[in-house]
Amino acid sequence: MKRIKSSRKEKKLFYLCVEGECENLYFEHLKKLINQSNSKYLVDFQTKVERSLHSFLSVYRPDCPVFYVWDHESTGIEDESNFEKAFHEILKFRKTYDIQPGYTHLTFELWILLHRGTVPAVGQKNNYLTIINDYYNKEFKNLSHYKQKDNFKQMLDSISLEDVKLAIERGDFIRKQKSERHERPRVYGCYKTYSIDPDLFLHECVKRIMKECKVY
């Protein structure tokens, strides 16, 4: 782990390859929450919105943990192909990089919702909208409206560090339920994933960040 010296606290650096601007904004908010807390370490992220992990790693040295954050939106042929390709790339680059997958199934909205409560299977991503409006007391017309920068940042402002910890716990519970229900996993090396939503690895990335900064 690379540490950056600070006049107050040492700073831990993580590389983030994310799929969209909402993910980027979320991690900026998480950075603010951690750095304003009584954490032992400060945190910093070098983040790039990039769908290709290969392209992302071509400009970063293997001196910090890398989190690859993306969505598994459906079980359609194209999405399934992209999903498998992502894991094959992760397994390939793990030989050189400290890399960790941070996918969400169906979409990143699942992770945002887990800060407020449990999330059932929804089948398709547009069905998240009703739960978002309910959990965050909003009246978004569609997911595009929800993703508008000002709207999304306003939602993020309501998320506390304790909410992040609860989201991690709910993510752990989802994974535990998958195992207890004996759902059939798909295996990519050391990783088990599930085709029925909700499913995720993103909570493990956030958990690691929080633990390394000593706030979890």
N, C-alpha and C positions, 0 to 999 in steps of 0.2 A: 504494500500500500504506500503510495507516494504521499508525503506530508509537506504542506507548504507552511513555512514559518510565518507567524503573525505576532504582532506586538502583544496581543492578549492571549490567544489560544492558537494551537496548531490547527491547520486546516487540512481536511481530507478531500482528495479530488477523485471524482468519478466521471467516466465518459458515458454519455447517453446517446444512443442512436434511436431516434423516435420517429414515429410514422406521421405525426401531424402537429399542428400548432397548439392544440389543446393539451397534449402531453407535455410539450415544452413549457407552457404556462403553469401546468400543475407542478412540475419539478422546481420551477422558480419559486412558487409559493411554498413548497416543502423546504426549500433552502432557507427562505425567510423565517419560517417557523422554527427550524432547528437552530439557526444562528441567533435568534432572539430568545432562545430558551437557556436553561442552565446546563446545556450539553458540555461535555468535556472537550469536544472538538468542534470547530466550525466545519462547514461543508461547502464545497464548490462543485459545480457541474460544468463540463464542457459538452454542450448539447448541440446536436445537428439534426434537423429534420431530413431524414434520408431513408428511403425504403430499402436500399441495397446495403446489407451489412458489409459486403466485400468492398464497396466504394467507401464506406465510412472508415473501415479499418486501414485502408490504403494511406490515410493521412494522419493516423494516430499510432504512436509507439505503444508497445505492450508493457507500459509501466504503471498502469492504473486499472482497476476493475472496469469492465465494460458491461453495460446493460442494454440489451436489444429489446425495445418496446414496440410491439406491433399487435394488430388485431387478427383474430381468426373469425371472420364475419359470417361464414356459412359453410355448409358441407358440399357446396357446388364444386364442379370439377376444377375451375380456375383457382378458387380459394384453397381447396385441398392441395393442389399442386404447389402453390406459393407457400403454404404452411409447411409442407414436407421439405421444400427447398430451404426454408429458413432454418429448420433444425439440422439439416445436413451441413449447412454453412457453419452453424454454431459448433457442431461436433468437429468439423474440420479445423476451425480457428481456435478451439479450446487447447490445442496442442501448443499454441504460442501465446494466447491471450487468456487472462482471467475473465472469462465471459459468462454471462448469465442471461437466460431467456426471461423476458418479461411480457409474455403474451396475455391477452384477455380474449375470452370467447363468450359472448360474441364480439363486443367492442369495448373501447376504453370507458364508455359510459357505465359499464358494470363496475369498474373500480371506483368511479365517482359516487355511484349509488351506495357502495358498501360503507362509505363514511357515515351514512345515515341509517342503514338497516340492512336486513337480509334481502336477497334478490332471487326470485323464482326463475325457472326456465321461461324464456319469452319467445323462443323460436326464430324471431327475426328482429333486427336491431331497432326498427321503428317502434316496436312495442315498449322500448325503454322510456319513451317520451312521457307516457302517463305516470310512470313511477317517479321520474325526475320531477315533474310538476308537483306530485304529491309530497315527496320527501323534502323538496326545497321550497315548497310553497310558491311555485311559479306558475305562469300561464303561457309557456312557450308554445308557439303554433306548430313548430316542427323542429327536427334536430338541427337544421341549419340555423334557425333562430336561436336555439340554445347555444350553438357553437360560436355565435358572434362574439368577438373578443371582449367587449364591455360586459355582455351578459355572463359570459363564462367566468370572467375575473370577479364579478360580483358574487357569483356562487362560491368561488374559491375563498373569498374573504370570510365566508361563514364557516370554513373548515379549520378546526383547531388541531393542535398536536395530539390531543386526546382522541379526536375523531380519526386521525390517521392510525393510531394504535388500535382502535376498534375495527377499522377497516381491515387491518392485518389479521386480527383475530377472526373476523368473518371469512376472510380468504382461507385461513387455516381450516375453518369449519367446513367450507365447501369441499376442500380437498379430502378431508377426513370422511365426509359423507360419501364421496365417490368410492372410496375404498370399502367402507362398511356396507354399501349397497351392492358391492361386487360388480360394479359397472365394468365392462370390458375396456381396458385401456389400449391405446396405441402407444407403442414403445419406440422411442428414438434414442438409442444408446442408454444413458442413465435416466432419461426423462420419460414419464408416463403422462399422456394427455387423454382427454375424453371428448367424444364427439357431441355429447349432449350438454348444452349450456345449463347453468353457468360453469365455467372452468377458467382457471387463471394460474399464472406463475408470477404475475407482476407484484403481488404482495410479498413474495420472497425477496425481490429486489429492494423494495422499500424497507422491509424488515432489516436487511443487511446494512443499508445506509444508516438506519436508526441505531442499530446495535454498534456499528463502528464509531458512531458519534457519541455513544453512551447515553442515548435518550430512550432506549427501549430495553 
